[in-house]
Amino acid sequence: MAAKTIILLATLDTKGQEIEYICSCIHERGHRALIVDAGLGEPVIRPDISHAEVAVAGGSTLAVLQAHADREEAAPVMSRGATEIITRLAGEGQAHAILSLGGTQGTTLCTAVMRALPYGFPKVMVSTMASGHVSSWVGTKDI
């Protein structure tokens, strides 16, 4: 089996250590992990695609988003940026699956990105919010 690229999307200021562990598991199995930071704070590990790049792809800059320090304003921008980057990578065949970790804010952001990906593209969301009624995050997608 040819090596696949699995996108790891998370806010690396809060989920960086966990993403680093998952990254090592992916590498052990002969695949590539591509780490995308959708957070506002200082990442605890080095991403392949920085939060500054995600902010620009979303129509703003990281400095502007950090100056306001309002996650309600920043999350949609970071979601748009991550969606732009990740759907492009998937469409070009450079990414083959996505796995995300998040709490409430991260789950909302990451599942918005996942819903933009085609049905059948592997998507896994690990969330503290995964109990109860989750249709607002999953929709009719295969997350």
SULRASUL-V353265 format. One record per residue. N is the residue number from 1. RES is the residue in one small letter. PSI is psi as a letter, one per 20 degrees, with the letter a starting at -180 (none if undefined). Layout:
BEGIN
N_RES_PSI, N_RES_PSI
END
This chain:
BEGIN
1_m_p, 2_a_q, 3_a_q, 4_k_q, 5_t_p, 6_i_p, 7_i_p, 8_l_o, 9_l_p, 10_a_r, 11_t_o, 12_l_i, 13_d_h, 14_t_h, 15_k_j, 16_g_g, 17_q_g, 18_e_g, 19_i_h, 20_e_g, 21_y_g, 22_i_h, 23_c_g, 24_s_h, 25_c_g, 26_i_g, 27_h_h, 28_e_h, 29_r_j, 30_g_j, 31_h_r, 32_r_p, 33_a_p, 34_l_o, 35_i_p, 36_v_p, 37_d_o, 38_a_j, 39_g_r, 40_l_h, 41_g_r, 42_e_p, 43_p_q, 44_v_i, 45_i_r, 46_r_p, 47_p_r, 48_d_h, 49_i_o, 50_s_r, 51_h_h, 52_a_g, 53_e_h, 54_v_g, 55_a_g, 56_v_g, 57_a_h, 58_g_i, 59_g_j, 60_s_a, 61_t_q, 62_l_h, 63_a_g, 64_v_g, 65_l_g, 66_q_h, 67_a_h, 68_h_h, 69_a_k, 70_d_o, 71_r_h, 72_e_h, 73_e_g, 74_a_h, 75_a_g, 76_p_h, 77_v_g, 78_m_h, 79_s_g, 80_r_g, 81_g_g, 82_a_h, 83_t_g, 84_e_g, 85_i_g, 86_i_h, 87_t_h, 88_r_g, 89_l_g, 90_a_g, 91_g_h, 92_e_j, 93_g_j, 94_q_i, 95_a_q, 96_h_i, 97_a_r, 98_i_p, 99_l_p, 100_s_q, 101_l_q, 102_g_q, 103_g_b, 104_t_g, 105_q_g, 106_g_h, 107_t_g, 108_t_g, 109_l_g, 110_c_h, 111_t_h, 112_a_g, 113_v_g, 114_m_h, 115_r_h, 116_a_i, 117_l_q, 118_p_q, 119_y_p, 120_g_h, 121_f_p, 122_p_p, 123_k_p, 124_v_p, 125_m_o, 126_v_o, 127_s_q, 128_t_i, 129_m_j, 130_a_j, 131_s_q, 132_g_b, 133_h_o, 134_v_j, 135_s_h, 136_s_h, 137_w_h, 138_v_g, 139_g_c, 140_t_j, 141_k_r, 142_d_l, 143_i_none
END
